[in-house]
Amino acid sequence: MEQFVWKDEYSVGVKLINEQHQRFFEIANSVMAFSEEGNPDPERLLALLGELENYAFYHLSTEEEYFREFRYEDAALHISVHNLFRETMK
C-alpha cells in the first residue's frame, strides 16, 4: 500500500496545525506498514490505534482552541464533525 506523503497543497497556512497534520501522516503510515507485516502482533495494533486516537483528540482540541481564538465563523459546524469523529473513535 502506498504511504501518505505530505504536499504543500495540504497546508492550511498555520504552522502548528500543518505540523500536527504531518504527524497524522506519520502515524497512519506506521499503521499501514504494520498492516503489511506477515504476522501482526495484536498488542502492537492496539498501541498504534491508541496512538492515533490520542493524537487525534489532542489535535482536534488544538484546532478548536484556534477556532475560539480567531473567532472562526464555521466553528460550530467544524466542531460537530470533530465530535462525530470522537464518537466513532470511542
Secondary structure, DSSP 8 states (H G I E B T S, - for coil): -------GGG--S-HHHHHHHHHHHHHHHHHHHHHTSSS--HHHHHHHHHHHHHHHHHHHHHHHHHHHHTT-TTHHHHHHHHHHHHHHH-
